[in-house]
Amino acid sequence: MQTFPFIAGPENLVIVVFTAILGLVCGSFVTALSYRMPRGEDFVSGRSQCPHCKSPVAARDLVPVLSWLASKGRCRHCGVAISGRYPVIELLCSLLFVVVLLMTEPQSMTRIAVLWGLVVVLLALSVIDLEVRRLPNGLVLFVFILASALAWLNQRAIGDVVTGMAAVLIFGIFLRVLGQIVEKKPGLGWGDIKLAVAIAIAVPLGAAPVFLAVGGAVALFLAAWFGWKHGLRHIPLGPALCAGALAAFL
């Protein structure tokens, strides 16, 4: 694919800036979704509030990144520190939105929109898995839907899709059973397997090396980090799958 020719004119630079702002807004949604969904809270219409004192958050405190900086990372009511997860997720989502724009043909707006949707869902899944070691079925279902749309846009043959999904499912079950035999615990969670199968819908064989390289690098980092902090039994693999998927999709 050609990169977006934003250097060709100022009007394209405006599109890039707009995309970055849209990414910040969607990143703010990801922060709410990833915090509230595991706790059973309403992430669509529920009003934002301080997790500590439960005071409602004013509109001026809902501006992505800037509100966190203006309040010096603290609640205006109780003064408790607000996690840096909020600006980090917002900035990462913004960056990924811009990368999708630059890496996708500018006339393929439907493909860009689908990839943006995948960025939001995969980023939310990564954060949730990192924080609570879960991959909610509802979000995995959205990956199935969006990956199917991307496969259709890329004109993937149904036979290739089914073969890829079956291969990933069999390999995932094999790792799960192998872990049960060797370490007396499942080697791979069902959430990881379902997510991997969903990702396989849109990852062609030619992009598999990219998926394995990026996903493997992230998995090794997580193994080193969480292995040191919590032991190897508590490594979330969702972020590795999601990172590999985004790299392969692009």
N, C-alpha and C positions, 0 to 999 in steps of 0.2 A: 504494500500500500504506500501511496505517496503521503508525505507529511503535509500538514496544513500550511499553505504559503502565507503565513501571517506577516512576513516581512515585506510582502509585495505592496502593501498599502495600509494606511492608518485605519481604514474601516475594519480590516481584519484584526488589528490590534484591539479595537473596541470589542470585537466578538470574544477574543481571548480573555479580556478583563471581565466581561459579562459572565463568561464561563467560570472564571475563578470565583466570582461573587456567588454564582449559583451553587458552586461546589461548597462554599462556606455555609450557605443556608441549608443545603442537604446534609452537610456534616453536622450541623446543629441538630437536625432531625435524628441523625444516627446516634448522637450522644443521648438523646431522650429515649429513643427506641431501645438501645443497648442497656440502659439503666432500668427502665420501667418494665420491659417485657419479662425478664427473669423474675421480677418481683410481683407479677400479676397486676401491674398498674396500667391505667389507661394512657397509652402513648400517642393517641390521636387528638382527643379533645381535653385531656386532663391538663390542668394549669401547672406550670413549672413552679417549684417551691424549693426552699433550702432543705437538703436532706437532714440537716441537724435540727434547726429550730422550726421547720415547717412553715416559715413565713413565705407568702406568695412573692414571686419574682416580678419586679416591675418591668415594663416594656423597655426601659433604658438599659436593663441588664440582660437583654436577650439578643443584643447585637453580637454576632459571632466574633470571637477573638478580642475585639475592641472592648467589650463590656468586662471581660475577665481582666484585661490589662488596666482598665480604668478603676476597677475596684481593688486592684492589687492582689487579685486571686483570693478575695475574702468576701464573705456574706456581709451585706450592708447592715443587716439587722443584728446578728449575733457575733460577727467578727471571726467566725470559724473559717479556716482555710478551705477554699474550693479546689477540688482536685484539678491538676493540670491536664487530665484526660480530655477535658472539654476543648480547649484551644488546639491541642495536639490532633485530636480526631477531626476537628473542623479544617485545620490546615492540610492534613493528609488527604481528606476528601476533596478539597479544592485542588490540590496538586494533581490528584488522579483524574479529576474531571478535565483539567487542562491537557494532561498527557493523552487521554482518550481522544480529545479534539485534534491534537497535533498528529496523532498516529493513524487517524482514520480519514478516508477520503471525504473532503468537505461536502460533497453532494449527497453523501450517505447519511442523511440526518436521522433516518429510522434506526440505522445501525448504531449511530452515536447515542441516541436516546436509550436503546437497549443496553449498551455498554455502561452508560451512566447508571441505569437501574441496577446492573450487576455490581457496580462499584459500591453503591449504597448497601445492598443486601450482603455482599461478601464482607464489607468492612464491619457491618453490624454483627455478623456471625463471628468474625475474628475477635472483636472486643468482648462479646458475651462469653466466648470459649476461654479467652484469657482470664476473665474475671470470675466466672462461675462454673467453668468446665462443662458447658452445655451447648448444644447446637439445636435450637428450637425447630421442631418439624415445620411450623408455619413458614419460617424464613427459608428452610431448605426447599420447601414446595415452590417458593418464589424463584429460587435458583433453577429448579426444573423448568418452570414456565419461561423464564428469560433465556436460559440456555437453549431451549427448544426454538424460541424465536430467532436467536442468533444462528443456530444451525440451519434454519429455514432460509434466512437471509444469505447465508454463505453457500446455500444449495448443496448441503451435505446429503449424500445418498442415505436412504433409510437403513439399508443393509450395513453401512459403515457405522451409523449411530448405534444400532442394536448390537453389533459386534463389539464396539468399544464399551458400551454399558455392561454387557455380559462379562467381558474380560476383567473389567474393574471390579465388578461384583464378586466374581470367583476369587480374584486375587485378594480382595478385602476380607472375604470369609476365611481364606487360607491363613492370612496373617492373624485373624482373630483366634482361630483354632490353634495355630502354632503357639501363640502367646499363652493360651490356656494350658497347653501341654507342658511348655518349658517353664513358665513362671507362675502357673496356677492362677492366672488372671487373663482376661481377654486381651489379645495383642492389639486390637483395634476396636474402638467403640462403634456401635451401630450408627450413631450420628455421623461419625467420620465416613463410614461406608456409604451411607445414603448421600452425603454431600459429594463424595468422590464420583458416585454414579451419575449424579445430576450434572457435575462438571464435565464428565465424559461425553455428554450429549453434544457439546459445542467444541470439544478439543479434537481436531483431526490428528491422524497418526503423525503427520509431519511436524506438528507443534508439540508432540509428546516430550521430546528432549528438552524443550524450553520449560515445560511444566515440571519435569523431574528435576532439572537443574535449579530453578528458582525455589520450588517447593522444598527440595532437599536441603538447600542452603539455609532456608528459614527454619526447617525442622532441626537441623544441627545446632543453630543458634538457640532455639527454644530448649533443646535437650541440654545444652551447656548451662543456660540460665536457670531453668527450672530444676534441672538435676542438681545444681549447686544449692539452690534455695529450698527446694521441697522434696528432692529425690526423684528418681526416674519414673516412679509410678504416677506422677502427677503432671505429665507433659501434655499440654493441649496441642493437638495436631491441626485443628481447624484453621488457624492463621496460615500454616504452611500450605494447606490445600488451596486456600483462597488466594494467597500470593502467587502460587504457581498457576492458578487458573487465570488470573488477570494478565499475567505475563504471556500465557499461551493465547488468550483471546486477542491480544494486540499483535 
